[in-house]
Amino acid sequence: MDSGLGYLAVVLAVVLFSMTFHEAMHAFASNWLGDDTARQEGRLTLNPIAHIDPLATVLLPLLLAALGAPPFGAAKPVPFNPSRVRYGEFGAALVGLAGPVTNLVLAFLGFVVLALSGFVSNWFGGLLQVFILVNLAFFVFNMIPLPPLDGSRLLYAIAPDNIRQIMVTMEQYGIYLILIIVLLFNAQLGQFMQSAIGSILNLFKVVVGV
């Protein structure tokens, strides 16, 4: 698929779909584990309007796609109270993992369809390739153990109290911290993303047998 307006439109559609499922699964996981904060605030839904952040969900992935980089981004964080979920910090880690793992599963399903369909050279194949790339980019980026990204929930579960306090302070700056990191370390982040996505795709090939 080319890198023109058509490609950007496909990226935006895939981002909205994938990020909606990502955030909704955070909400479903927290609700299932006993915290109804997300449900009370209207986030237990597949309506993308409830989850979109104009900068991180729309502008950031479109800008990265236009530059030829893996189009990753974020959305409005799903609110939940770690002290109300079952299993303490490990329950909170499950809530954090629910979003990126959803993206990983979506990418794998897209890869299976692409591998079995034979439609690699037409528009459907191009759409599937974008779908796989976007979901893997969301998975890799959000698994970075840096607040407020989802991977930080795993670090919360095992980190000592003094490290947790630093992480809580970092999390207060939320989406702005993410944007600053992307701007300052764009080249290094892009190389890391490309390498990680390539490794996961190789694993997919082994699993599917292609």
CYANA upper distance limits for C-alpha pairs under 8 A (distance plus 0.5 A):
  1 MET  CA      7 TYR  CA      6.94
  1 MET  CA    123 TRP  CA      7.87
  1 MET  CA    126 GLY  CA      5.66
  1 MET  CA    127 LEU  CA      8.21
  2 ASP  CA      6 GLY  CA      8.09
  2 ASP  CA      7 TYR  CA      6.48
  3 SER  CA      7 TYR  CA      5.76
  3 SER  CA      8 LEU  CA      7.50
  3 SER  CA     65 ALA  CA      8.24
  3 SER  CA     66 ALA  CA      7.30
  3 SER  CA     68 GLY  CA      8.13
  4 GLY  CA      8 LEU  CA      6.97
  4 GLY  CA     66 ALA  CA      8.41
  5 LEU  CA      9 ALA  CA      6.59
  6 GLY  CA     10 VAL  CA      6.81
  7 TYR  CA     11 VAL  CA      6.65
  8 LEU  CA     12 LEU  CA      6.64
  8 LEU  CA     62 LEU  CA      6.85
  8 LEU  CA     65 ALA  CA      7.33
  8 LEU  CA     66 ALA  CA      7.66
  9 ALA  CA     13 ALA  CA      6.77
 10 VAL  CA     14 VAL  CA      6.62
 10 VAL  CA    127 LEU  CA      7.60
 10 VAL  CA    130 VAL  CA      8.04
 11 VAL  CA     15 VAL  CA      6.44
 11 VAL  CA     61 PRO  CA      8.34
 11 VAL  CA     62 LEU  CA      7.63
 11 VAL  CA     65 ALA  CA      8.01
 11 VAL  CA     71 PRO  CA      8.16
 11 VAL  CA    130 VAL  CA      7.16
 11 VAL  CA    131 PHE  CA      8.34
 11 VAL  CA    134 VAL  CA      8.00
 12 LEU  CA     16 LEU  CA      6.66
 12 LEU  CA     58 VAL  CA      7.31
 12 LEU  CA     61 PRO  CA      8.23
 12 LEU  CA     62 LEU  CA      7.33
 13 ALA  CA     17 PHE  CA      6.77
 14 VAL  CA     18 SER  CA      6.40
 14 VAL  CA    130 VAL  CA      8.06
 14 VAL  CA    131 PHE  CA      6.47
 14 VAL  CA    134 VAL  CA      7.67
 15 VAL  CA     19 MET  CA      6.22
 15 VAL  CA     57 THR  CA      7.77
 15 VAL  CA     58 VAL  CA      8.30
 15 VAL  CA     61 PRO  CA      8.24
 15 VAL  CA    134 VAL  CA      7.25
 16 LEU  CA     20 THR  CA      6.43
 16 LEU  CA     48 PRO  CA      7.00
 16 LEU  CA     52 ILE  CA      8.28
 16 LEU  CA     57 THR  CA      7.91
 17 PHE  CA     21 PHE  CA      7.03
 17 PHE  CA     48 PRO  CA      7.93
 18 SER  CA     22 HIS  CA      6.64
 18 SER  CA    103 ASN  CA      7.22
 18 SER  CA    106 LEU  CA      8.47
 18 SER  CA    134 VAL  CA      8.46
 18 SER  CA    135 ASN  CA      7.10
 19 MET  CA     23 GLU  CA      6.61
 19 MET  CA     48 PRO  CA      8.44
 19 MET  CA     51 HIS  CA      8.41
 19 MET  CA     57 THR  CA      8.18
 19 MET  CA     74 ALA  CA      7.87
 19 MET  CA     75 ALA  CA      7.51
 20 THR  CA     24 ALA  CA      6.47
 20 THR  CA     46 LEU  CA      6.46
 20 THR  CA     47 ASN  CA      7.55
 20 THR  CA     48 PRO  CA      5.70
 20 THR  CA     51 HIS  CA      6.92
 20 THR  CA     52 ILE  CA      8.39
 21 PHE  CA     25 MET  CA      6.51
 21 PHE  CA     46 LEU  CA      7.05
 21 PHE  CA     99 GLY  CA      7.97
 21 PHE  CA    102 THR  CA      7.70
 21 PHE  CA    103 ASN  CA      8.45
 22 HIS  CA     26 HIS  CA      7.19
 22 HIS  CA     98 ALA  CA      7.87
 22 HIS  CA     99 GLY  CA      4.64
 22 HIS  CA    100 PRO  CA      6.93
 22 HIS  CA    102 THR  CA      6.48
 22 HIS  CA    103 ASN  CA      6.95
 23 GLU  CA     27 ALA  CA      6.99
 23 GLU  CA     43 ARG  CA      8.47
 23 GLU  CA     51 HIS  CA      7.22
 23 GLU  CA     75 ALA  CA      7.96
 23 GLU  CA     77 PRO  CA      8.04
 23 GLU  CA     78 VAL  CA      6.97
 23 GLU  CA     99 GLY  CA      6.41
 24 ALA  CA     28 PHE  CA      6.62
 24 ALA  CA     43 ARG  CA      7.21
 24 ALA  CA     44 LEU  CA      6.34
 24 ALA  CA     45 THR  CA      6.36
 24 ALA  CA     46 LEU  CA      6.56
 24 ALA  CA     99 GLY  CA      8.21
 25 MET  CA     29 ALA  CA      6.36
 25 MET  CA     98 ALA  CA      6.19
 25 MET  CA     99 GLY  CA      6.07
 25 MET  CA    102 THR  CA      7.77
 26 HIS  CA     30 SER  CA      6.72
 26 HIS  CA     78 VAL  CA      7.12
 26 HIS  CA     95 VAL  CA      5.91
 26 HIS  CA     96 GLY  CA      7.05
 26 HIS  CA     97 LEU  CA      8.39
 26 HIS  CA     98 ALA  CA      5.96
 26 HIS  CA     99 GLY  CA      5.94
 27 ALA  CA     31 ASN  CA      6.61
 27 ALA  CA     38 ALA  CA      5.95
 27 ALA  CA     39 ARG  CA      7.56
 27 ALA  CA     43 ARG  CA      6.74
 27 ALA  CA     44 LEU  CA      5.81
 27 ALA  CA     78 VAL  CA      6.83
 27 ALA  CA     79 PRO  CA      8.46
 27 ALA  CA     80 PHE  CA      8.41
 27 ALA  CA     95 VAL  CA      8.30
 28 PHE  CA     32 TRP  CA      6.50
 28 PHE  CA     44 LEU  CA      6.70
 29 ALA  CA     33 LEU  CA      6.63
 29 ALA  CA     94 LEU  CA      7.92
 29 ALA  CA     95 VAL  CA      5.86
 29 ALA  CA     98 ALA  CA      7.13
 30 SER  CA     34 GLY  CA      6.89
 30 SER  CA     35 ASP  CA      5.91
 30 SER  CA     36 ASP  CA      7.52
 30 SER  CA     38 ALA  CA      7.96
 30 SER  CA     80 PHE  CA      7.20
 30 SER  CA     85 VAL  CA      7.11
 30 SER  CA     92 ALA  CA      8.25
 30 SER  CA     95 VAL  CA      6.10
 31 ASN  CA     35 ASP  CA      5.41
 31 ASN  CA     36 ASP  CA      5.44
 31 ASN  CA     37 THR  CA      8.08
 31 ASN  CA     38 ALA  CA      7.63
 31 ASN  CA     39 ARG  CA      7.53
 33 LEU  CA     85 VAL  CA      5.62
 33 LEU  CA     86 ARG  CA      5.91
 33 LEU  CA     91 GLY  CA      7.59
 34 GLY  CA     84 ARG  CA      6.92
 34 GLY  CA     85 VAL  CA      5.53
 34 GLY  CA     86 ARG  CA      6.78
 35 ASP  CA     80 PHE  CA      7.13
 35 ASP  CA     81 ASN  CA      7.08
 35 ASP  CA     84 ARG  CA      5.84
 35 ASP  CA     85 VAL  CA      5.81
 36 ASP  CA     40 GLN  CA      6.61
 36 ASP  CA     80 PHE  CA      8.13
 37 THR  CA     41 GLU  CA      6.80
 37 THR  CA     79 PRO  CA      6.82
 37 THR  CA     80 PHE  CA      5.86
 37 THR  CA     81 ASN  CA      7.47
 38 ALA  CA     42 GLY  CA      6.80
 38 ALA  CA     43 ARG  CA      5.57
 38 ALA  CA     44 LEU  CA      6.55
 38 ALA  CA     78 VAL  CA      6.78
 38 ALA  CA     79 PRO  CA      5.98
 38 ALA  CA     80 PHE  CA      6.51
 39 ARG  CA     43 ARG  CA      6.12
 39 ARG  CA     44 LEU  CA      5.41
 41 GLU  CA     79 PRO  CA      8.47
 42 GLY  CA     50 ALA  CA      7.65
 43 ARG  CA     50 ALA  CA      6.64
 43 ARG  CA     51 HIS  CA      7.63
 43 ARG  CA     78 VAL  CA      7.26
 45 THR  CA     50 ALA  CA      8.01
 47 ASN  CA     51 HIS  CA      8.04
 48 PRO  CA     52 ILE  CA      6.60
 51 HIS  CA     75 ALA  CA      6.40
 51 HIS  CA     76 LYS  CA      5.96
 51 HIS  CA     77 PRO  CA      8.32
 51 HIS  CA     78 VAL  CA      8.41
 52 ILE  CA     57 THR  CA      6.30
 52 ILE  CA     58 VAL  CA      8.28
 52 ILE  CA     75 ALA  CA      5.80
 52 ILE  CA     76 LYS  CA      6.56
 53 ASP  CA     57 THR  CA      5.68
 53 ASP  CA     58 VAL  CA      7.64
 53 ASP  CA     74 ALA  CA      8.05
 53 ASP  CA     75 ALA  CA      5.55
 53 ASP  CA     76 LYS  CA      5.94
 54 PRO  CA     58 VAL  CA      5.80
 54 PRO  CA     59 LEU  CA      6.92
 55 LEU  CA     59 LEU  CA      5.37
 55 LEU  CA     60 LEU  CA      6.49
 56 ALA  CA     60 LEU  CA      5.65
 56 ALA  CA     61 PRO  CA      7.78
 56 ALA  CA     73 GLY  CA      5.80
 56 ALA  CA     74 ALA  CA      5.58
 56 ALA  CA     75 ALA  CA      6.49
 56 ALA  CA    175 ILE  CA      7.76
 56 ALA  CA    179 LEU  CA      8.26
 57 THR  CA     61 PRO  CA      7.19
 57 THR  CA     73 GLY  CA      6.02
 57 THR  CA     74 ALA  CA      5.79
 57 THR  CA     75 ALA  CA      5.78
 58 VAL  CA     62 LEU  CA      6.75
 58 VAL  CA     73 GLY  CA      8.42
 59 LEU  CA     63 LEU  CA      6.51
 60 LEU  CA     64 LEU  CA      6.73
 60 LEU  CA     71 PRO  CA      8.20
 60 LEU  CA     72 PHE  CA      7.91
 60 LEU  CA     73 GLY  CA      6.57
 61 PRO  CA     65 ALA  CA      6.49
 61 PRO  CA     70 PRO  CA      8.47
 61 PRO  CA     71 PRO  CA      4.90
 61 PRO  CA     72 PHE  CA      5.70
 61 PRO  CA     73 GLY  CA      6.03
 62 LEU  CA     66 ALA  CA      6.58
 62 LEU  CA     71 PRO  CA      7.25
 63 LEU  CA     67 LEU  CA      6.82
 63 LEU  CA     71 PRO  CA      8.38
 64 LEU  CA     68 GLY  CA      6.80
 64 LEU  CA     69 ALA  CA      5.56
 64 LEU  CA     70 PRO  CA      6.96
 64 LEU  CA     71 PRO  CA      5.71
 64 LEU  CA     72 PHE  CA      8.02
 65 ALA  CA     69 ALA  CA      5.97
 65 ALA  CA     70 PRO  CA      6.86
 65 ALA  CA     71 PRO  CA      5.61
 69 ALA  CA    190 GLY  CA      7.03
 70 PRO  CA    133 LEU  CA      7.46
 70 PRO  CA    134 VAL  CA      7.48
 70 PRO  CA    137 ALA  CA      6.62
 70 PRO  CA    190 GLY  CA      7.68
 70 PRO  CA    193 MET  CA      7.66
 70 PRO  CA    194 GLN  CA      7.72
 71 PRO  CA    133 LEU  CA      8.27
 71 PRO  CA    134 VAL  CA      6.35
 71 PRO  CA    137 ALA  CA      7.02
 72 PHE  CA    134 VAL  CA      6.90
 72 PHE  CA    137 ALA  CA      5.69
 72 PHE  CA    138 PHE  CA      5.68
 72 PHE  CA    141 PHE  CA      7.35
 73 GLY  CA    138 PHE  CA      7.06
 73 GLY  CA    141 PHE  CA      8.32
 74 ALA  CA    138 PHE  CA      8.28
 74 ALA  CA    142 ASN  CA      8.41
 74 ALA  CA    175 ILE  CA      8.42
 81 ASN  CA     85 VAL  CA      7.46
 82 PRO  CA     88 GLY  CA      7.26
 82 PRO  CA     89 GLU  CA      7.24
 82 PRO  CA     91 GLY  CA      8.14
 82 PRO  CA     92 ALA  CA      5.90
 83 SER  CA     88 GLY  CA      6.85
 83 SER  CA     89 GLU  CA      8.44
 84 ARG  CA     88 GLY  CA      8.31
 85 VAL  CA     91 GLY  CA      6.45
 85 VAL  CA     92 ALA  CA      7.10
 86 ARG  CA     91 GLY  CA      6.05
 87 TYR  CA     91 GLY  CA      5.18
 87 TYR  CA     92 ALA  CA      8.29
 88 GLY  CA     92 ALA  CA      6.94
 89 GLU  CA     93 ALA  CA      6.60
 89 GLU  CA    153 ARG  CA      8.32
 89 GLU  CA    156 TYR  CA      7.30
 89 GLU  CA    157 ALA  CA      5.30
 90 PHE  CA     94 LEU  CA      6.81
 90 PHE  CA    154 LEU  CA      8.07
 90 PHE  CA    157 ALA  CA      6.17
 91 GLY  CA     95 VAL  CA      6.97
 92 ALA  CA     96 GLY  CA      6.82
 92 ALA  CA    153 ARG  CA      7.00
 92 ALA  CA    157 ALA  CA      8.36
 93 ALA  CA     97 LEU  CA      6.60
 93 ALA  CA    153 ARG  CA      5.17
 93 ALA  CA    154 LEU  CA      5.60
 93 ALA  CA    156 TYR  CA      8.18
 93 ALA  CA    157 ALA  CA      7.14
 94 LEU  CA     98 ALA  CA      6.60
 95 VAL  CA     99 GLY  CA      8.11
 96 GLY  CA    100 PRO  CA      8.33
 96 GLY  CA    150 ASP  CA      5.33
 96 GLY  CA    151 GLY  CA      7.34
 96 GLY  CA    152 SER  CA      8.46
 96 GLY  CA    153 ARG  CA      6.13
 96 GLY  CA    154 LEU  CA      8.18
 97 LEU  CA    101 VAL  CA      6.38
 97 LEU  CA    143 MET  CA      8.49
 97 LEU  CA    150 ASP  CA      6.91
 97 LEU  CA    151 GLY  CA      7.59
 97 LEU  CA    153 ARG  CA      8.26
 98 ALA  CA    102 THR  CA      6.61
 99 GLY  CA    103 ASN  CA      7.17
 99 GLY  CA    150 ASP  CA      8.17
100 PRO  CA    104 LEU  CA      6.79
100 PRO  CA    138 PHE  CA      7.16
100 PRO  CA    139 PHE  CA      5.03
100 PRO  CA    140 VAL  CA      8.27
100 PRO  CA    142 ASN  CA      6.79
100 PRO  CA    143 MET  CA      7.32
100 PRO  CA    150 ASP  CA      7.91
101 VAL  CA    105 VAL  CA      6.69
101 VAL  CA    139 PHE  CA      7.28
102 THR  CA    106 LEU  CA      6.68
103 ASN  CA    107 ALA  CA      6.59
103 ASN  CA    135 ASN  CA      5.36
103 ASN  CA    136 LEU  CA      7.07
103 ASN  CA    138 PHE  CA      7.12
103 ASN  CA    139 PHE  CA      6.15
104 LEU  CA    108 PHE  CA      6.71
104 LEU  CA    135 ASN  CA      6.88
104 LEU  CA    136 LEU  CA      6.53
104 LEU  CA    139 PHE  CA      6.40
105 VAL  CA    109 LEU  CA      6.67
106 LEU  CA    110 GLY  CA      6.64
106 LEU  CA    132 ILE  CA      7.99
106 LEU  CA    135 ASN  CA      7.21
107 ALA  CA    111 PHE  CA      6.60
107 ALA  CA    131 PHE  CA      7.32
107 ALA  CA    132 ILE  CA      4.96
107 ALA  CA    133 LEU  CA      7.92
107 ALA  CA    135 ASN  CA      5.89
107 ALA  CA    136 LEU  CA      6.59
108 PHE  CA    112 VAL  CA      6.69
108 PHE  CA    132 ILE  CA      7.84
108 PHE  CA    204 PHE  CA      7.37
109 LEU  CA    113 VAL  CA      6.80
110 GLY  CA    114 LEU  CA      6.63
110 GLY  CA    128 LEU  CA      6.52
110 GLY  CA    129 GLN  CA      8.41
110 GLY  CA    131 PHE  CA      7.34
110 GLY  CA    132 ILE  CA      6.36
111 PHE  CA    115 ALA  CA      6.47
111 PHE  CA    128 LEU  CA      7.97
111 PHE  CA    129 GLN  CA      8.40
111 PHE  CA    132 ILE  CA      6.98
111 PHE  CA    204 PHE  CA      7.95
112 VAL  CA    116 LEU  CA      6.61
112 VAL  CA    208 VAL  CA      7.41
113 VAL  CA    117 SER  CA      6.24
114 LEU  CA    118 GLY  CA      7.14
114 LEU  CA    119 PHE  CA      7.45
114 LEU  CA    120 VAL  CA      7.42
114 LEU  CA    125 GLY  CA      7.00
114 LEU  CA    128 LEU  CA      6.94
114 LEU  CA    129 GLN  CA      8.29
115 ALA  CA    208 VAL  CA      8.47
115 ALA  CA    210 VAL  CA      7.73
118 GLY  CA    125 GLY  CA      8.48
119 PHE  CA    124 PHE  CA      6.90
119 PHE  CA    125 GLY  CA      5.51
120 VAL  CA    124 PHE  CA      7.86
120 VAL  CA    125 GLY  CA      4.69
120 VAL  CA    126 GLY  CA      7.25
121 SER  CA    125 GLY  CA      6.48
121 SER  CA    126 GLY  CA      7.66
122 ASN  CA    126 GLY  CA      6.91
123 TRP  CA    127 LEU  CA      6.59
124 PHE  CA    128 LEU  CA      6.70
125 GLY  CA    129 GLN  CA      6.69
126 GLY  CA    130 VAL  CA      6.84
127 LEU  CA    131 PHE  CA      6.63
128 LEU  CA    132 ILE  CA      6.59
129 GLN  CA    133 LEU  CA      6.62
130 VAL  CA    134 VAL  CA      6.48
131 PHE  CA    135 ASN  CA      6.72
132 ILE  CA    136 LEU  CA      6.60
133 LEU  CA    137 ALA  CA      6.51
133 LEU  CA    197 ILE  CA      8.26
134 VAL  CA    138 PHE  CA      6.69
135 ASN  CA    139 PHE  CA      6.64
136 LEU  CA    140 VAL  CA      6.59
136 LEU  CA    197 ILE  CA      6.69
137 ALA  CA    141 PHE  CA      6.45
137 ALA  CA    193 MET  CA      7.34
137 ALA  CA    197 ILE  CA      7.41
138 PHE  CA    142 ASN  CA      6.34
139 PHE  CA    143 MET  CA      6.60
140 VAL  CA    144 ILE  CA      7.34
140 VAL  CA    193 MET  CA      7.24
140 VAL  CA    196 ALA  CA      7.47
140 VAL  CA    197 ILE  CA      7.79
141 PHE  CA    149 LEU  CA      8.43
141 PHE  CA    193 MET  CA      7.77
142 ASN  CA    149 LEU  CA      5.67
142 ASN  CA    150 ASP  CA      5.79
142 ASN  CA    151 GLY  CA      6.56
143 MET  CA    149 LEU  CA      7.28
143 MET  CA    150 ASP  CA      6.21
143 MET  CA    151 GLY  CA      4.51
143 MET  CA    152 SER  CA      8.03
144 ILE  CA    149 LEU  CA      7.04
144 ILE  CA    150 ASP  CA      7.82
144 ILE  CA    151 GLY  CA      5.59
144 ILE  CA    152 SER  CA      7.50
145 PRO  CA    149 LEU  CA      7.10
145 PRO  CA    150 ASP  CA      7.54
145 PRO  CA    151 GLY  CA      4.63
145 PRO  CA    152 SER  CA      4.50
145 PRO  CA    153 ARG  CA      7.95
145 PRO  CA    154 LEU  CA      7.79
145 PRO  CA    155 LEU  CA      6.90
146 LEU  CA    150 ASP  CA      8.36
146 LEU  CA    151 GLY  CA      7.13
146 LEU  CA    152 SER  CA      5.55
146 LEU  CA    167 MET  CA      8.31
147 PRO  CA    151 GLY  CA      8.34
147 PRO  CA    152 SER  CA      5.84
147 PRO  CA    167 MET  CA      6.56
147 PRO  CA    168 VAL  CA      8.19
147 PRO  CA    170 MET  CA      6.61
147 PRO  CA    171 GLU  CA      5.55
147 PRO  CA    174 GLY  CA      7.93
148 PRO  CA    152 SER  CA      7.23
148 PRO  CA    170 MET  CA      7.85
148 PRO  CA    171 GLU  CA      5.35
148 PRO  CA    174 GLY  CA      6.09
148 PRO  CA    175 ILE  CA      8.05
148 PRO  CA    178 ILE  CA      8.47
149 LEU  CA    153 ARG  CA      8.45
150 ASP  CA    154 LEU  CA      8.41
151 GLY  CA    155 LEU  CA      7.55
152 SER  CA    156 TYR  CA      6.67
153 ARG  CA    157 ALA  CA      6.97
154 LEU  CA    158 ILE  CA      7.43
155 LEU  CA    159 ALA  CA      6.11
156 TYR  CA    164 ARG  CA      6.60
159 ALA  CA    163 ILE  CA      6.54
159 ALA  CA    164 ARG  CA      6.76
160 PRO  CA    164 ARG  CA      6.87
161 ASP  CA    165 GLN  CA      6.76
162 ASN  CA    166 ILE  CA      7.12
163 ILE  CA    167 MET  CA      6.80
164 ARG  CA    168 VAL  CA      6.62
165 GLN  CA    169 THR  CA      6.87
166 ILE  CA    170 MET  CA      6.81
167 MET  CA    171 GLU  CA      6.58
168 VAL  CA    172 GLN  CA      7.12
169 THR  CA    173 TYR  CA      8.14
170 MET  CA    174 GLY  CA      7.82
170 MET  CA    177 LEU  CA      8.30
173 TYR  CA    177 LEU  CA      6.34
174 GLY  CA    178 ILE  CA      7.46
175 ILE  CA    179 LEU  CA      6.86
176 TYR  CA    180 ILE  CA      6.72
177 LEU  CA    181 ILE  CA      6.73
178 ILE  CA    182 VAL  CA      6.74
179 LEU  CA    183 LEU  CA      6.69
180 ILE  CA    184 LEU  CA      6.54
181 ILE  CA    185 PHE  CA      6.22
181 ILE  CA    186 ASN  CA      7.98
182 VAL  CA    186 ASN  CA      5.53
182 VAL  CA    189 LEU  CA      7.72
185 PHE  CA    189 LEU  CA      6.35
186 ASN  CA    190 GLY  CA      6.39
187 ALA  CA    191 GLN  CA      6.81
188 GLN  CA    192 PHE  CA      6.74
189 LEU  CA    193 MET  CA      6.56
190 GLY  CA    194 GLN  CA      6.61
191 GLN  CA    195 SER  CA      6.65
192 PHE  CA    196 ALA  CA      6.59
193 MET  CA    197 ILE  CA      6.46
194 GLN  CA    198 GLY  CA      6.53
195 SER  CA    199 SER  CA      6.76
196 ALA  CA    200 ILE  CA      6.83
197 ILE  CA    201 LEU  CA      6.65
198 GLY  CA    202 ASN  CA      6.73
199 SER  CA    203 LEU  CA      6.84
200 ILE  CA    204 PHE  CA      6.69
201 LEU  CA    205 LYS  CA      6.76
202 ASN  CA    206 VAL  CA      6.92
203 LEU  CA    207 VAL  CA      6.73
204 PHE  CA    208 VAL  CA      6.51
205 LYS  CA    209 GLY  CA      6.05
205 LYS  CA    210 VAL  CA      5.64
206 VAL  CA    210 VAL  CA      7.19
